[in-house]
Amino acid sequence: MRASLALASLLCAAGCGGGAPLLHTAHPVAKGDVTMGAGFSGTAASRNVAAAGTVADLELVRAGAVAPGLAPWVGARLGFGGGVDGGLTYVGRAVRLDGRRVFALSSALDLSLGLGATGLLPQRNDALALRVGGQGLDVPLLVGWRSAGDIYSVWIGARGGFEWLRGQRELPPDPSTPTLLVTERITGRHSWVGGLTGLRIGFRHVFALLEVDAAVHFADIDVAGRPTTATAFALAPSGALVAKF
């Protein structure tokens, strides 16, 4: 039970079900242009969870593995020209830096290949006396279409990623030595693979974006030498208002 509680909290702290929402089209930001926006990200966890443990453990993992709930989203992108742009995103407790290359398939159709690096800011869970952080990488592949005048844009794609997690959990003090602090070391790996689709509507300098991500998540956590594994499915809708300068 203690290992499963730590697993649930650890993956919940990983934030937003593995990876911040992209909330950008498959088309490149023009050289010298900047886009900036703010919005929300939500994650809903399914009950279709498989894990090594009891029925009670499965419920704990389902509740924590994909971090159900809402988080803020703030992001910006800069165009470098030649179909290359880069972005910086903050969502929940994760910061993501990414770059990508866009290939024109036609006048209205583009293919985008990106690489993102995520830093998970250490966060303490007071209920379980747990602190955890880590790093991650993800690769999104998008195909997108835009209308004349770039008023409408839609995209669909695939995305996979991997996170290395580490932290520690403070154990309840021993009554015989109440001032002695004892901790358990926690390490883990969290990966996911899935797809996404999005829509952008706007004119000239202001746009509204909606995106839905769906992914299967895999977790392999070691709590002081006690291994715990889990698999879960998550659906993550998000939305934002973005301005172009």
Secondary structure in CASP SS format (residue, H / E / C, confidence):
PFRMAT SS
TARGET T0000
AUTHOR 0000-0000-0000
METHOD secondary structure of the structure
MODEL  1
M C 1.00
R H 1.00
A H 1.00
S H 1.00
L H 1.00
A H 1.00
L H 1.00
A H 1.00
S H 1.00
L H 1.00
L H 1.00
C H 1.00
A H 1.00
A H 1.00
G C 1.00
C C 1.00
G C 1.00
G C 1.00
G C 1.00
A C 1.00
P C 1.00
L C 1.00
L C 1.00
H C 1.00
T C 1.00
A C 1.00
H C 1.00
P C 1.00
V C 1.00
A C 1.00
K C 1.00
G C 1.00
D C 1.00
V E 1.00
T E 1.00
M E 1.00
G E 1.00
A E 1.00
G E 1.00
F E 1.00
S E 1.00
G E 1.00
T E 1.00
A E 1.00
A E 1.00
S C 1.00
R C 1.00
N C 1.00
V C 1.00
A E 1.00
A E 1.00
A C 1.00
G C 1.00
T C 1.00
V H 1.00
A H 1.00
D H 1.00
L H 1.00
E H 1.00
L H 1.00
V H 1.00
R H 1.00
A H 1.00
G H 1.00
A H 1.00
V C 1.00
A C 1.00
P C 1.00
G E 1.00
L E 1.00
A E 1.00
P E 1.00
W E 1.00
V E 1.00
G E 1.00
A E 1.00
R E 1.00
L E 1.00
G E 1.00
F E 1.00
G E 1.00
G C 1.00
G C 1.00
V E 1.00
D E 1.00
G E 1.00
G E 1.00
L E 1.00
T E 1.00
Y E 1.00
V E 1.00
G C 1.00
R C 1.00
A E 1.00
V E 1.00
R E 1.00
L E 1.00
D E 1.00
G E 1.00
R E 1.00
R E 1.00
V E 1.00
F E 1.00
A E 1.00
L C 1.00
S C 1.00
S C 1.00
A C 1.00
L E 1.00
D E 1.00
L E 1.00
S E 1.00
L E 1.00
G E 1.00
L E 1.00
G E 1.00
A E 1.00
T E 1.00
G E 1.00
L E 1.00
L E 1.00
P E 1.00
Q E 1.00
R E 1.00
N E 1.00
D C 1.00
A C 1.00
L C 1.00
A C 1.00
L E 1.00
R E 1.00
V E 1.00
G E 1.00
G E 1.00
Q E 1.00
G E 1.00
L E 1.00
D E 1.00
V E 1.00
P E 1.00
L E 1.00
L E 1.00
V E 1.00
G E 1.00
W E 1.00
R E 1.00
S C 1.00
A H 1.00
G H 1.00
D H 1.00
I C 1.00
Y E 1.00
S E 1.00
V E 1.00
W E 1.00
I E 1.00
G E 1.00
A E 1.00
R E 1.00
G E 1.00
G E 1.00
F E 1.00
E E 1.00
W E 1.00
L E 1.00
R E 1.00
G E 1.00
Q E 1.00
R E 1.00
E E 1.00
L C 1.00
P C 1.00
P C 1.00
D E 1.00
P C 1.00
S C 1.00
T E 1.00
P C 1.00
T C 1.00
L C 1.00
L C 1.00
V C 1.00
T E 1.00
E E 1.00
R E 1.00
I E 1.00
T E 1.00
G E 1.00
R E 1.00
H E 1.00
S E 1.00
W E 1.00
V E 1.00
G E 1.00
G E 1.00
L E 1.00
T E 1.00
G E 1.00
L E 1.00
R E 1.00
I E 1.00
G E 1.00
F E 1.00
R C 1.00
H C 1.00
V E 1.00
F E 1.00
A E 1.00
L E 1.00
L E 1.00
E E 1.00
V E 1.00
D E 1.00
A E 1.00
A E 1.00
V E 1.00
H E 1.00
F E 1.00
A E 1.00
D E 1.00
I E 1.00
D E 1.00
V E 1.00
A C 1.00
G C 1.00
R E 1.00
P E 1.00
T E 1.00
T E 1.00
A E 1.00
T E 1.00
A E 1.00
F E 1.00
A E 1.00
L E 1.00
A E 1.00
P E 1.00
S E 1.00
G E 1.00
A E 1.00
L E 1.00
V E 1.00
A E 1.00
K E 1.00
F C 1.00
END
